[in-house]
Amino acid sequence: MQPVYAPFPQGRFRRTRKSAALRELTQENRLSTADLIWPIFLRDGSGEAEPIKSMPGVARLTLDLAVKAAVEAHALGIPVICLFPYTDPILKTEDCREAWNPQNLTNRAIRAIKAAVPEIAVMTDVALDPYNALGHDGLVRDGIILNDESVEALVKMALVQADAGADILGPSDMMDGRIGAIRVALERAGHKDVAILSYAAKYASAFYGPFRDAVGASGALKGDKKTYQMNPANSDEALRLVARDLAEGADMVMVKPGMPYLDICRRVKDAFGAPTFAYQVSGEYAMIKGAALQGWIDGEKAMLESLLAFKRAGCDGILTYFAPDAARILQGQ
């Protein structure tokens, strides 16, 4: 159906913009705290919040403070937190065995948070880079990232996270076939209700740098991730990847990064109608936060405008480091 517009002066778009009440009445998209997933970084120790220089306002939290963050998130109406560990370099190996240690930092955090705040959903990262001495999301042999062997390791990692009480698994590794393998393993292990939010369209982006600082992967990384993460020039490929992951048992899908790929978010939502999320990644956060700290932009307005853009592009939710700040504003605090 073709839209019909009255010609000027019968049609004046400014009529619905003349007051706050009319703008509110005709607003097409809305942002709420229920749209937010808060990613937090973990570290060992007690009572410490270690600032991350490349992400102003974000810190690595010890487990006790991570639990407090979960309590805060629940009070703010944020429904999900997502855990990312900073692993002691001593524990990083080329076989990544710490990734499926039931007592690793992430699994201890899952249990502690679910014990303290059972109502909040805990999402995890399923990728090997925090545990890999070579900094890659998969196992490496002779400089080649191994797909099938990595999938076997990722399955072991996913199962111990599910055992620990994770509600949502977030495979972010981009290995082929890992969604199907994880889903089959979860079913066999009795974890039929654990959801998978697949990083289905994850690009080999320049916007991940601060995150790699946060999890301690920057210095370890040898080479790049272009053989398994997507080419930023491609969009049709993203749809094929999303279709595959949904067919293999993903419950939700992710586009990463966020703002540079809003066109992909829109295409994914229109094509599949599945729950679609975007990750407003560390580089996006750092640009907005850094410019705000310099006084070049209004930080709060830019933050909310950026988050609303994801809703306009069709996203059902956003992983964002701005989650607690945005929630406070949305809640009128």
Steps between C-alpha positions, in 0.01 A plus 500: 500500500636840403500764774275802442611849599291812468683777311606816679327691658238231572786283615734653757730253675578764762151468647599181684827655619357819655499378861657235719159334537452464124858384445450236769168393348645446153839352595563182300771330711567495872792400716447338838714335763358165383696548175838503674763234565787617719842348419734492800863398528620266772832466679628297792535652845271675743364851540669640189374684196794532263444783247548423131687796354362465149140480631445798734250412771533122452698276735588137554305386805590239757228244570358679802462821300360309203226371729431858612482603136242226439296623797519853357401380154193325636400808698531712184283261300785371282399139426835349395867535583774349286830379646847539350805381696848646526699179535831489685769465229640201691176313420511574128615206289495403135249223573275748692412239765408767758196579282321184618626497858183486714677723755621767260419864561190512280343186646559615857341833411195333347436301817557798729271730301220246461515427873472871586262616226318198356258725310766647271603311189871430462650487153849369429757528225587176320835561331855400577681836476499578876676167561717474189872571529484606134199731544270336245138391537594148390783254532808572288744265332787623282332839474169352380183540709347151518125488454386149595741456791395842629133400486575200721666730754212748483250225573689408817509867598127545438408193705685611814341844472157340475585276797592814698155648435539726196168598346633613161810382316658744257724321250712786363775297334362482143611139445284314247257250649541596863133588561377158391769322700427700815124455466530121462735480799267711716203277416694185579617645831147595607547876450205527265394841634835676463470763228759576232550857384729447205745763384389403152633804312823601670727713288880524499476853632738771613258590781599215737829641629392616848322167563820311425674724753229416752534122469876509457499365143664796324862413571446128447337520158719370219377607156137599447156337504404549137493130417201441727335838563301667222627735232360848577415538130246214505131510586337213310740265676362620834155379403635159405679473834191600696288250306751224576520577872121514537471169316758348737307601811585860592214667687623854438758659272754778534656754268840627613613781497186707524485854364719444190274205412148632556418404141578139589275518807214623283553234234520220757183606678306546176620169355448272800287672764708322764608671824781723374764671711797727440816546702599863544862402530786646699626727222154649450470559873849651522434745216182635656638501853831655396336777300264571789786523748667754272182706494460456125154340521221468755579153632156411633317612187749327269477180706120487487491595132744223416296243692174610340662452159519126570129486573426693181712248308285214627696374799318343792785583738850636530812386682652826617745623761267798536230273647508623864530868402221470245280309744537768766388767254213288369388432858519870583779453757 
